[in-house]
């Protein structure tokens, strides 16, 4: 028999999602917190005409929060590391006899 540890994200008494790692569950819960904060702001927009559009946009912005912060100038983009050159193959030259 196997023992499986599961982490369940619950909102308003409703199970939202189940994870096998605490870090993933915490990240999802944090994203849901962001959605809860974004919805009232997005409801003020005249561009989003339905409740579903507002919710979809809130989820999108929460998922892409790093890019949103960069776009707003609140965060610097991560510097890309230059790839290391592949090591040169060493070939043995035949020794003259």
Buried (B, 14 or more C-beta within 10 A) or exposed (E): EEEEEEBEBEEEEEEEBEBEEEEBBEEBBEBBEBBEEBBEEBEEEEEBEEEEEBBEBBBEBBEEBEEBEBEEEEEEEEEEEEEEEEEEEEEEEEEEE
